[in-house]
Amino acid sequence: MVQIRNSNGYLMQNDDSGPFDIIGDVHGCFDELKSLLNKLGYQINYSETDAKYKVIPSTSRKAVFVGDLVDRGPNSPEVLRLVMDMVQAGLAYCVVGNHDDKLYRKLCGRNVQVRHGLELTMEQLGKYRREFVQRIRIFLECLPHHIMLDNGRLVIAHAGLKEHLHGKHGKTIRDLCLYGPTTGALDEKGLPVRLDWAADYSGTAIVVYGHTPVHTPTWKNNTLNIDTGCVFGGKLTALTYPDNILTSVDAQQAYAEPMRPFLTNQV
């Protein structure tokens, strides 16, 4: 594994060829995450003694999380604990999402706007010991902005990434991985107008991402958005690579209202 760090984050490159279960934006939906992992064949047990989750995959497979583990949902702390324990045990990889990054900056004492679900995450974390919150801060600090797996054949970035930027790092690359490209304009709700980078993607690497909810994952030019809006009452979805099998579980309820409609992911 190669992991490169600069002041703007990490890039990770790895020849691990899987199989991988790539999981879309969790956003604090802990029960749905456990259900999805169970459906994929992972056994999850909690040790009261260690205060850790012990996870056993059905085969020699790993989970890969596309980021946005936190905010809006009912249990961001336990989502973080489960993912941290899986990563620490060598059973998962994870890239940073924009909500994860904002939580990290808040935990560092920086001046961020506590909204869009961060207020709920902070309230939930207020019930946990300081040592656990410190562990979260360190974990988030070390997350890569994108991961290249299977000798570059598979790329995971929270908001996706064009081919000529794969394997590069720096502030601009990191920002694109977290937020995606925008026009520079704002919509009627004051949100950035996003560009559909996947529409003209022509790379040979498969790029799997999330960030913007879609009703149904649809392949577009060798890219796949697997954020199916679980926290908004949709589904939590995983793509199993290299077989490219989709597995989903329904949200138990809608925990938040989306700020804009789900994308129609047309080919």
C-alpha positions, 0 to 999 in steps of 0.5 A: 500500500502507498499512502501519500500525505500532505497538508491537504489530506491523503491519497491511497494506492493499493494493489488489493484486488478485492472482492470489495463491498463498496457502501454508499453514504451512511449519514448516521443510519447505523441500523441500516448499515448493520442490516446491509453488512449482515445481508452481505455476509458480515457477522457483527458482534459488540464487545462490552469489555473492549467497547469495540465491534468485532466483524467477521466477513463471510469470505476474504472480502473488505468493505469500502466506504465512500464517505459521509458517515455522519450527520442527519441520521440517528446514530453517527457515533456508532457508525463511526465506531463500527467503521473505525473498528473495521478499518483498524482490523484491516476489514475496510477502507474509507474515504473522507466525505464533505460531512466527515471533513466538516465534523473533523474541522469542528472537533479541531475547534475551527469555525464552521457552521453547525447545520445540515445535520452537524448539530445532530452529530454534535448532540449525539457525541455529547453523550460519549467520553472525550477519549472516543471523540478524540479517536474520531478526530484522529481517524477523520484526520487520516482518511484519504481523499480518494483510493485507487485499488486493484492496480488503479482499475478501481477508484473510490472518491466521495464525489467522484474524480475525472481520470486525469486526476487519479493518483494526484493530490493537493488541495484542488484535488481534495476539494473535487473529491469531497464536493465535485466540480461546480459552475461557481453559481448558486441555485435558488436555495443558495447551494452550489450548482454542480457539474455532471463530471461523469457525463463525459468520463472516458477513463478505463478505471471504474469510479464509484462515488456518492455525495448526491442521492439518486433513486437508482444506481445507473452506470454512466461511462464506467462510473457509478453513484451509489448514494441512494439517500438512505437518510432521506428514506431511500436505501443504503446500497453496496456495489460488490466489485469485481462482480458489480452486484448491487445490494440494498436495504430500505431505510427504516424511516426518513430521518431528514428532508433532502435539500434538493430532489434526488438526481435522475441518473440518466445514461 
